[in-house]
Each structure stands twice: as C-alpha cells, then as structure tokens.
Amino acid sequence: MIEKLYSEFDTDITIRVKEGKRFHQNRIDFSKIDKLGQIENYSSVLEEVVILKHEDKWVNANLIAVQPTFLKMTNMDNHIVDGKSYLSKKGKNFAIIGATLLDKLDGYVPQNIGNEMVVCYVPKTDLKIRPGKSPFIAQNIMIAGRMNFNREVNSQYFIVPLNLGKELLNTNDHLSAIYIDARKGVDNEKLKTELAAMVGADFEVKTNFEKNELIYKTSKSEKIIVMIILLFIFILAAFNLVASLTMLFVEKIKDVATLESFGASIKLIFRIFFIEGLLIAGKGILFGMIVGYGVCLLQVNFALIEMPNSGGEPFPILISIADGVLIFSLVTILSVIFSYLPVKYLIKRNLKG
C-alpha cells in the first residue's frame, strides 16, 4: 500500500540542482536522456508555492507545472475521483487539484456543465514591484479533475501544464526538476548512477525510495514492531494457560493420588497434564487461526473496514501463509514452555518422586 500511494506519484528518479531553486534547461543534455533505453518517460518540471482562492476561501498549495507525459507516469487516470485526467483541451489550460485541497476551497468538479475555476496567485520573481502594486501574478485556472493519491499529495499539490507554469513564473528556459520514469525491470539504483554521471556534480539525483526514505523505513520496521507487540500479548495470554493447568491439578489432586496407588509413575502423571496443557493451547491456536484468516478473507472480499480520510478506500489486507506459519510457530513454542514449566513445578511440589 505504501509503495502504491507514494511510488505512483513520486516518479522513479528525480533530478534537481544542488544549489538554488531552478536551473537553466541548457545545463541538461536531453538528447542523452532520450537515448537511454532504460527510461520509459520523463517530464520537465517547474515548482512553486502559490496561493489558491475560490470565492472567500484561501489556501496555500504546491504548484507543479509538468508536461503531459507526467499524467501517464503517475497513472493519473486511476487516481481521479471527480472529473477527467487532462491538462489542456481545445487550446485551453486546465489543472488537476488534490482532493483535500479542493475541499478546503469548498469547490467541486461539475459532472455535466462547465468547470470549476480557482484563482492562482503566484509570487512575482524577476519583476519589479511598485508601491501599491500586488506582489502576485493572478490567473484564473479551470479545474479538470481532482486526484486522490495520499494525504500529502491530496492536501498540497496543484498540477498545471508546463507552458502555463512558465507563463506564471515568467520564465521560458528555467526548470525546477526533471521527473523520470524507468522501464519495467530496470534497476533504479543503476539508472540513478548513470544519470548522475551524465548530469554532473552540480545536480542531485534521487530515487523515489530516497525521497521518502523515512516512510519506507517506517513501513518496513512496522511489521517487526507489531510482531514484538503480539509476542508480549501471547506471553500475557499464556498466563491463562498456567492458571488453567494449576486449577486442573488442584481439582484432580485426589485422582492423581489414586493413579499413584495404582502404580502410575511420576513421568506418566507429568505427561498427562503436559498433554492436557498442549490440548488447551492447541484448541486456542486452531480457533484463533480460523478466526484470524476468516476476518482477513472477509476484508479482502467485502471491504468491511475503510481507511480514515481515504474516500472510501478499504483497509488493505495481504494474506500471507509465511506470516501464519511464523505466528503458529511462536504460539506453539510459548504453549510448550508454559505447559511444561507449571506442570513440572506442580508435580515436583505435590508429588514425591
């Protein structure tokens, strides 16, 4: 889920200048990029923090001006919740806005008639500002659709065509970044190394994993943390098994004495209570596995639980046999330990070997 949410919007490779916000496009030899067989698509990008206004609502947003290839690179068609996935139509410029961002503006995307429109205020850069004049360039921009990727994208990003971005930022030959989408099966690290050598030391080349390093590391360690928490829960639950075996032994102490009088050995009595403990634990393990996998199957097929603030997207479930075997093994080991030790103690304390 993490890879789907972040990797589809964050392209495989991003090239930025190390110093400053923008660089002259002539500093990149695009002909060399075109010749690289490992690249599926790429897009030149302009970025800027802007202000959006709709009626009496104002919000800050991250404007991204891109080429049409960006929509294909990010699989935008599958992330549009209202409207359509395009940035220009019949010679007119359009924008795609984050779903949460449009909600903050109290805007919506009409289904049949016309297009919603917002006012985009872009700070003037190279222009001289006279007293009494606005420090912003204002532009009415029609909304083609609203997108749903993840919380960050939904609440911050406003995508426009590159030609409109150049007009708003008053530049024809400067870029903020280059987004690159690698072909399937290509090693991003190797492609990154090749691109870094191509563009030179003045540029920073990062993979999508490096851009969201904390998120990916957290998602990978989360499973281990959850497993450790479950282990503690299993240990706490195992004390119920100790209590059950203790009560059973106390209840059957007279029967144990009878067995001893019939010639039953200590080992036989120990084996009886030890196996009883394993049976109690085994019943719990079997019932727990059936209920656990049953709930997972219901979620996969019927989407019973939805993620908060996701627009109705179901909470993701991946059924793993390996995880089931791991949990089964851990609980079995704990069951053996918490059956063996209490019975051993009770036999030693109450019976004479």
N, C-alpha and C positions, 0 to 999 in steps of 0.2 A: 504493500500500500504506500509506504514512504517513497519508494522508487517511482511509483506511478504518479504520485502527487507532485514530486519535485523534479524528477528527471524529465518529464514531458515538457514542462515549461522552461526549465534550465537546460539549454542545449548541451550537447556532449562536450564541446570545447568553447571557451570564451577567451578572446584576445583583447587586452586593454593596454594602454600606455601606462608605464610605471609612475610617471610624474605628470600632473595636470589632469584635467577632466577630459580633454579632447586632443586629437592628433590630426595632422593633415593626411588625407587619404592617399596621397602620393608616397607616403612612407611605407605603405604596404604594397607589395607586388602581387596584385590579384591574379595575374596571369599564371604565376606559380601555384597559387591555390587552386585555380581551375584545372591544372594539370595533375593534381594529386588524385590518385584513383581511390583513396580511402574516404574521400569526402562525398557525402550524398547531396547536401545543400549547405548554403551559408547565406547570411544576411548582414549587410552593413547596418549599424545601429546608431541612433542619437538618443541620448538620455538627458532628462532634466526634471527637476522638481517643479511642479506647477500648482496652480490653484484652479479648482473647478467650481463653477457656480450654476445652480439651477433654481430659478425663482429666488427664494430667500435663503437657500441653503448653500454653504460654502464648505469645501473640503480640500485638504492637500492631497496630491497624487504624484506618483512617479510616471512621467510621460516617457514612453518608449516609441520612437519612430523607427519603423522597420520596413524591409522590402517584403513583397507578397510571399516570398518563399518561407518566411517565418511562420506563417499560418500552417503550412504543411509540416514544417519541422516540429511544431508543438502539438500537432494533431488537434488543431483548434476546433474542427467540426464536431468532435466528440465531447468538447467541453463547453459548448454554447448552450446555455439553459433557456435563453429567450433571444429571438431574432436570428440573424444569419452571420456566417463567418466570411466577411469580406471587408476590405479597407477602401475600395474605390468602386464606383458604379456610375456608368454614363458620364464619366468625366468629373464626378463629384467625389470629394474625400469623405470618408467615414471613420469612425473609431469603434473599437471594442473595449468595453469597460468591465472592470471587476464587479462581480455580483454585489458584494457588500458595499462597494464604493457607490454604486448606483442607488442602493437602498438608503445610504446616508444622505444622498441628494434628494430623496423622495421622488426619484424618477422611475420610469418604467419603459419597457420596449413595446410599442403598439404591435398588435398581431396583424392588423389588416390595413390600417390607414396611416400613412406618413411615418416619420421617425422622430424619436425624442431628440432634443437638442440641448447641449450644455455649452456654457461659455468657458473657454480655456484661457487663463491668464498666465502668460509666460514672461519671466523677468527679462528685461532688456539687458543685453550684454555689452555689445560694442557701441550702442547708440548713446549719444549724449542726452542726458535728462535735464530739461529746463525746469526752472521753478514753476510750480503749478501743473506740470505735466505728469501723467501717470508713468510709474516705473515699469509698467507691464504692457505687453502686447496682448490685446484681447482678440479672440477668434471664436466665432460660433461654429461648433462641430456637431454634426449629426451622428447619432449612435446607431450602429448596425446591429449590435448584439451585446449581450453581457455574458461573461465567461465564469466558469467555476473550476478552479484548479486546487488551491489550498487557501488557508486563511490569509497568509501574507499576500499572495497574488490578488485574491478577491478584494482585499481592503486597500490596496495601494496602487495597482497598475492600470494605466490608461494607454492603450495601443493605438497609434495613428500611422498613416503612410509616411515613408521616409521623406518624400518630397514636401509634405506638409510640415514635418518636423524641421526641415532645413529652412523653410519659409518662416516659421515661428521663431527659430533660433538665429535667424539672419546669417546663415552660413550655407555655402554651396560645396565646400571642399573639406569640411572637418567632420570627424566621426568620434563617437564615444567608445565603441566596441565593435567587434565582429563576432557574431554567433555562428558556430559551425556544428553541423550535424554529420556524424560519421556514418559510414555504411555499416550494415549489419555484419557482425563478426570481426570488426576492426577493433584492435586493442587501443583504447583511448589514451593510455599512457604512452604507447609508442608514437601515436599520432601527435600527441602533445609535444613530445621531444622533437619530432621532425619539424613541427610548426615553430617551436621556439627557436630552433636553429635558423629557420627561414626568415623570421621577422626581426631577429636580433635581440640584443641585450636590453634595449630601451622598452621592450614590451613584456608584459606578464601574460603567460598562457596558463589557464587553469581548466581542469576537467570539472564536470558537474558535481562530482563527489567532493572535490576540494572546495568548491564554492559553498557547499552545505555540509562541511566536514563534521560539525558538532551534531547536526541532525542525524546523519548516518551512523556516527559512532554511538549516539544515544540509543538509536533503534536497535543496533546490534547487541549492545550490552543489556538492553531491557529484558531480553529473554533470559539471560543468566540471572539477573536480579529477581525476576518473577519465580524462577526455579528455586532460588535460595529461600525466598519467602514461603513457597509451597513446602519446602523441606521442613522449615520450622513449624508450619501448620501440621504436617504429618507427625512430627515429633510430639506436639501437644496432643494431637488426636490419639496417639499411641498410648497415652496415659489412661485412656478409657479402656484399652485392652488390658493394661495392668490391673485396673480396678476390677474388670470383669473376671479375670483369672483368679484374683485374690478372693473375691466373693464366692466364686465357684469352689475354690479349695476349702474355704471355711465351711461352706454348706455341705460339702461332701467328705468332711474330715472323718466322720463315723464310717462311711463306706470305704474310705481309704484304710482305716484300721481293720475292717472286715477282710479286705483284699490281702492285707499283710498277714492276717491269721490264716488265710488260705494258702500262703506261701508266695504271694506276689513279691517280686524283688523291687528295690528302690528304682532301678532303671525302668522297669515296666510302668510303675506309677508315674515316674517323671515323663515317660514317653506318652502316656495317656493325656496328661494335662498339657504337655507341649503341643501335641497334635490338635487338641481342643483349641488352643490359642491360635494355631495356624488356620483352623477351620473358621473361627470367628473373623480373623483378619481377611481370609480369602473371600468370605461372603461379602465383606465390605468392599474389597478391591473389585470384585466382579460387578457388584451393583453400581459402584462409583464409575467404573469404566463404561458401563452400558449407558448410564445417565449422562455422563460427560460427552461421549460421542453422539448420543442422541440429540442433546441440546445443540451441538455443533452442526449436525446434519439439518436440524430444523432451521438454524440461522442461515445456512448456505442455501437451502431450497425455498424458504419462506420469508427471509429477512425480518425476523421478529424484532430485532433491536437496531435502531438507526443511530448514526453518529450525530452528536450535537452540532448545530450550525453547519450542516452539510447539504442542506436542500433535499433531505430525504434519502441520502445515500446510506445503504446498510452497513453496519459494522462488519469489517472484513474478518472472515474466518478461513484459515487454511488447515485442513485436516492432515495431520502428519502421523504416519504409523511409527516413525522413529521416535517422536515425542511420546507417543503412547507406551512404547517399549521402555523408554527411559523412566517414565513415571511409574510404570508397573514394577520395574526393577528396584527403584528406590523404595517404594512402599513395601515390597516383598522383603527386602533386606531389613528394613525397620521392623517389620512384623516378626521376622525370625528373632531379631535381637530382643524385642520387647515381649516375646513369648518365652524365650529361653531363660533370660535373667530372672524374672519374677518367679517362674516355676522352680528354678534351681535354688533360689533363696528360700522359698516356702518349704520345699522338700527337706532342705538342709536344716531348717529351724524346727520343723514339726515332726520329722521322722528320724528315726535312728537307723543309720546305715549299717 
